[in-house]
């Protein structure tokens, strides 16, 4: 089964069990990949978490029933997984802009989130520059935070983490400590082995020697890496590069992510430069 078929199989599973209390572990199993990798791939391709997708699809179907049937609102609330009519009404209004009762009375225009179909986009006019290297294990030094991917905590927490590091001078210290082969400050994303929903995110640098007491060390294992060149201002260039990697490069190449630490490499140049060069390192198998 191809990579894209695996993702689509998982989406089909979600749709077939949309009204059941399914877990992210069950969904990822259908895609034959880790919880972390499936969640990351899904959010990069769709700009939403799995939980957001399921919620929006349920409320889309609920809205259809509100308009097309005479079912009681309380029955629809329980059918679509809400503990009370009040919780259902609150979620319905947040998505559609009106309450279920008003939607039924006034025949309002509602939001519709259709079933996802993943399509591969191959754009030869926009080539991706990359190289494949094999690298021995190396050490990075920095600070770590832990985030929950299932509820999108990482999407909000990581940018705030970077802002904090830039403001308190930690980034300057990391550039000064950088004496390893990889030049720059790194964003290191590492899934926790025993908790598929959780990731450790490091802001660090490749460094050898004595580690300052307020910093920690992490060993990055030996791996085969695909190193992508990223050109453009932050954060848009990095975000666009991740999407292209997962929507274009992986589906058309014989590699799979290894599921270990992934790196973003940032230089100390102006982050808003149009020709800024950064990198993404992904271990593959």
C-alpha positions, 0 to 999 in steps of 0.5 A: 500500500502506498503512502497516500493510500494509507492516509486515505484508508485512515480517513475512510476509517474515520468517516465509517466510525464518525459517530463512535468514540474512536481513538487516534491510536485506532486511526493511525493503525489504519494508516500503518504508521505511528500516532505522532507521524499520522497526526503530523502528516494530517495537520500539515496536509489539512491545516487542522488536527484530527480532532478538529476534522472529526468535530467539523465533520460531525457538526456538518452532518448534524447541520444537515439533519437539523435542516432536513429532519424533524429530530429533536435537538436533544437527540441530535446532541447525543447522536453526535457525541455531546453530553448535553444539548447546551454543549451541542448548541455552543459547538454548533453556534461556534462553527455555523454562527447560529444555534440549531433551533435558529438554523431550523426556523430560518433556514440559514446558510451553514458551513459544510466541511466535506469528506477529505480526499487526499490528492498528490500535487506534483509541481515540476515548475517549483523544484525542491532542492535536497540532498541525502546524507548519512550522519553519525550520532551527534549531541545537541544542547538546549532547552525542552518543552513537551506538547500534546499534538492531539489537541493542537497544543504544539501549534500554539505552544511552539511559536510562543516558545521561540518568542520566549527564547528570542526575547530572553537571549537564549538564542544568542547563547546557543549561537555562541555555543554552536561548534558542531557540524550543523551550523545554526540554532535547531528546532528539534521535534522528537516524538515520545516513545511511550506516549503517541500524542506527546512530543518533546520540542527542543530549541538547541544547537549542535555543540560539544564540550561542557554544557552550561548548568541551565541547559540540557543535552540530547543525543541525536542518533545516527541516521540517513537524512534528507536535507531540504533547502528552505528559501524565504522569510520566516515563518511562512517559508518553513511552513510551506516547505513542510507542506511541500515535503509531505504533499509532494516529495514523500508521495513520489519518493521511495523513502518514509520518515524514520519517526525519530528526531526531525530538525529545523535549522535556522541561521542568525541572519535576518529572519524576514529576508526574502532570500534567507536560507534555512534547512529541514532535516528528516531521518528516513528509512 
